[in-house]
Amino acid sequence: MGGAGEHYVIIGNGVAGNRAAEVLRDGDPEARVTIVSDESQPFYYRHLLRDLVTGAVGEDRLGVRPLSWWSDRRIRLRLGQRVQRIDFGAKTIYLAHREKLGYTRLVVCAGSKPRVPETLWASRAHLTVMKTIEDARALRDRFGDVRHVLIAGGDMVSVRTAAAFLLAGRKVTFLVDRDAFWPIEPGPEQRAELAAALRSRGAEVIEDDAVVAVEPVGDARVVALKSGRTVRCDVAGAFFGLVPDIDFLAGSGLDLERGVLVDEHLRTSVEGVWAAGDCAQVYNPDLRNWWVSVGWGNAERLGEVAARNVLGDAVRATGPAESVLRCDGVVVATRWWVDLP
Ligand SMILES: Cc1cc2nc3c(=O)[nH]c(=O)nc-3n(C[C@H](O)[C@H](O)[C@H](O)COP(=O)(O)OP(=O)(O)OC[C@H]3O[C@@H](n4cnc5c(N)ncnc54)[C@H](O)[C@@H]3O)c2cc1C
């Protein structure tokens, strides 16, 4: 096993995929290692996207490492290439631009996507989400004309984004949605604390209400709330957490639920295929349950565990201890999120 005949392919150019590639390269110097990602931007810090929008940082600050990092390690980066489907029997990946790519072992690190509640699917086109550098660029390019942002949700990304927008002098209306805090698990006291912290920073906070529809009016958005109230704003942001981005794997033969189902060694239901990071739903034998875990540090750890097991180890992906961190003045209990500078 391993050596020149081996071709490790990793789907995803995020923290899980890059850590997996690094471990595979270190452990098997002769093998081919390829990362495929539909994003055109090399590995970047997603937590800085809010600062890219406001202009607090430029794109030069987002990159995690220079391009030479991959070439020095002979890791082939295939950017801007979307995996459309995988034939696991033939160990072949079909790319959207009609190229085929063979592999000997595959690590799926496809990450997550913003969750938009079903009730808002009809309004999806008029809602702003922030997952990729493309999302952030689109908002940055019109941010000069943005005066008022409505943030619906309450996930970790929303709190930091609200703080950045307030700092940039924008009016922020924060609609605290009680179902949207995932991956945080706040009680009523924490929700009250969140609301108080946001108010103290100058945000208008709406509690016990929910968005039912968003309509465009010119460049503005009119947001209809359950209470009958409407809010007119320039940007209506949906921040309801992140969920595994696995639609492209539907019908592929991999066992899927909320994420790609893997055992504690991150093996999927298909021989020779592992999954790691936000897209994985990992079995915890102590809890006898599968967990999706969204967060940078955890994705990095899972990428490492998957790669070590690809190389023949038998490392278990044990769940990280529940931790408490302070997020812009709000104390939250979270299992997986880490405070990034
Ligand atoms: C705005 C924002 C702020 C955040 N802030 C923090 C924070 O402060 N602390 C923290 O702990 N976490 C934070 N996170 C979460 C953290 O970024 C994620 O947990 C982490 O990026 C997950 O890494 P990953 O490698 O699993 O997936 P991702 O980073 O999502 O990368 C997956 C990659 O796979 C690609 N991909 C998906 N499907 C395909 C396909 N079919 N073909 C080809 N490529 C595909 C995607 O385009 C993407 O490039 C933040 C996330 C966001 C969006």
The ligand as an SDF file (V2000), in Angstrom:
LIG
                    3D

 53 58  0  0  0  0  0  0  0  0999 V2000
  -18.1490   33.3800    7.6570 C   0  0  0  0  0  0  0  0  0  0  0  0
  -17.6540   32.2270    8.4770 C   0  0  0  0  0  0  0  0  0  0  0  0
  -16.9910   32.4700    9.6690 C   0  0  0  0  0  0  0  0  0  0  0  0
  -16.5060   31.4030   10.4520 C   0  0  0  0  0  0  0  0  0  0  0  0
  -15.8730   31.6590   11.6400 N   0  0  0  0  0  0  0  0  0  0  0  0
  -15.4270   30.6140   12.4050 C   0  0  0  0  0  0  0  0  0  0  0  0
  -14.7890   30.8540   13.6540 C   0  0  0  0  0  0  0  0  0  0  0  0
  -14.5660   31.9910   14.0660 O   0  0  0  0  0  0  0  0  0  0  0  0
  -14.4000   29.7630   14.3900 N   0  0  0  0  0  0  0  0  0  0  0  0
  -14.6220   28.4880   13.9470 C   0  0  0  0  0  0  0  0  0  0  0  0
  -14.2420   27.5270   14.6550 O   0  0  0  0  0  0  0  0  0  0  0  0
  -15.2370   28.2410   12.7770 N   0  0  0  0  0  0  0  0  0  0  0  0
  -15.6460   29.2670   11.9960 C   0  0  0  0  0  0  0  0  0  0  0  0
  -16.2940   29.0340   10.8150 N   0  0  0  0  0  0  0  0  0  0  0  0
  -16.5310   27.6320   10.4250 C   0  0  0  0  0  0  0  0  0  0  0  0
  -15.2800   27.0860    9.7390 C   0  0  0  0  0  0  0  0  0  0  0  0
  -14.8730   27.9620    8.7200 O   0  0  0  0  0  0  0  0  0  0  0  0
  -15.6210   25.7080    9.1590 C   0  0  0  0  0  0  0  0  0  0  0  0
  -15.9610   24.8550   10.2210 O   0  0  0  0  0  0  0  0  0  0  0  0
  -14.4540   25.1490    8.3760 C   0  0  0  0  0  0  0  0  0  0  0  0
  -14.1380   25.9880    7.3000 O   0  0  0  0  0  0  0  0  0  0  0  0
  -14.7750   23.7550    7.8660 C   0  0  0  0  0  0  0  0  0  0  0  0
  -13.7230   23.2910    7.0890 O   0  0  0  0  0  0  0  0  0  0  0  0
  -13.9460   22.1600    6.0170 P   0  0  0  0  0  0  0  0  0  0  0  0
  -12.6040   21.9440    5.4040 O   0  0  0  0  0  0  0  0  0  0  0  0
  -14.6570   21.0210    6.6150 O   0  0  0  0  0  0  0  0  0  0  0  0
  -14.9510   22.7590    4.9200 O   0  0  0  0  0  0  0  0  0  0  0  0
  -15.0150   24.0820    4.0870 P   0  0  0  0  0  0  0  0  0  0  0  0
  -14.1620   25.1500    4.6540 O   0  0  0  0  0  0  0  0  0  0  0  0
  -16.4600   24.3700    3.8950 O   0  0  0  0  0  0  0  0  0  0  0  0
  -14.3670   23.6650    2.6820 O   0  0  0  0  0  0  0  0  0  0  0  0
  -14.9940   22.7230    1.8490 C   0  0  0  0  0  0  0  0  0  0  0  0
  -14.5690   22.9690    0.4050 C   0  0  0  0  0  0  0  0  0  0  0  0
  -15.1000   21.9370   -0.4130 O   0  0  0  0  0  0  0  0  0  0  0  0
  -15.5710   22.5040   -1.6030 C   0  0  0  0  0  0  0  0  0  0  0  0
  -16.5890   21.6410   -2.2200 N   0  0  0  0  0  0  0  0  0  0  0  0
  -17.8250   21.3240   -1.7360 C   0  0  0  0  0  0  0  0  0  0  0  0
  -18.4920   20.5410   -2.5990 N   0  0  0  0  0  0  0  0  0  0  0  0
  -17.6590   20.3840   -3.6700 C   0  0  0  0  0  0  0  0  0  0  0  0
  -17.7940   19.7000   -4.9220 C   0  0  0  0  0  0  0  0  0  0  0  0
  -18.9020   19.0210   -5.2500 N   0  0  0  0  0  0  0  0  0  0  0  0
  -16.7590   19.7600   -5.7960 N   0  0  0  0  0  0  0  0  0  0  0  0
  -15.6260   20.4340   -5.5000 C   0  0  0  0  0  0  0  0  0  0  0  0
  -15.4470   21.1070   -4.3370 N   0  0  0  0  0  0  0  0  0  0  0  0
  -16.4600   21.0740   -3.4370 C   0  0  0  0  0  0  0  0  0  0  0  0
  -16.1600   23.8280   -1.1150 C   0  0  0  0  0  0  0  0  0  0  0  0
  -16.3560   24.7400   -2.1570 O   0  0  0  0  0  0  0  0  0  0  0  0
  -15.0910   24.2730   -0.1440 C   0  0  0  0  0  0  0  0  0  0  0  0
  -14.0610   24.9560   -0.7980 O   0  0  0  0  0  0  0  0  0  0  0  0
  -16.7400   30.0750   10.0170 C   0  0  0  0  0  0  0  0  0  0  0  0
  -17.4200   29.8350    8.8150 C   0  0  0  0  0  0  0  0  0  0  0  0
  -17.8690   30.8940    8.0430 C   0  0  0  0  0  0  0  0  0  0  0  0
  -18.5760   30.6090    6.7650 C   0  0  0  0  0  0  0  0  0  0  0  0
  1  2  1  0
  2  3  1  0
  2 52  2  0
  3  4  2  0
  4  5  1  0
  4 50  1  0
  5  6  2  0
  6  7  1  0
  6 13  1  0
  7  8  2  0
  7  9  1  0
  9 10  1  0
 10 11  2  0
 10 12  1  0
 12 13  2  0
 13 14  1  0
 14 15  1  0
 14 50  1  0
 15 16  1  0
 16 17  1  0
 16 18  1  0
 18 19  1  0
 18 20  1  0
 20 21  1  0
 20 22  1  0
 22 23  1  0
 23 24  1  0
 24 25  2  0
 24 26  1  0
 24 27  1  0
 27 28  1  0
 28 29  2  0
 28 30  1  0
 28 31  1  0
 31 32  1  0
 32 33  1  0
 33 34  1  0
 33 48  1  0
 34 35  1  0
 35 36  1  0
 35 46  1  0
 36 37  1  0
 36 45  1  0
 37 38  2  0
 38 39  1  0
 39 40  1  0
 39 45  2  0
 40 41  1  0
 40 42  2  0
 42 43  1  0
 43 44  2  0
 44 45  1  0
 46 47  1  0
 46 48  1  0
 48 49  1  0
 50 51  2  0
 51 52  1  0
 52 53  1  0
M  END
$$$$
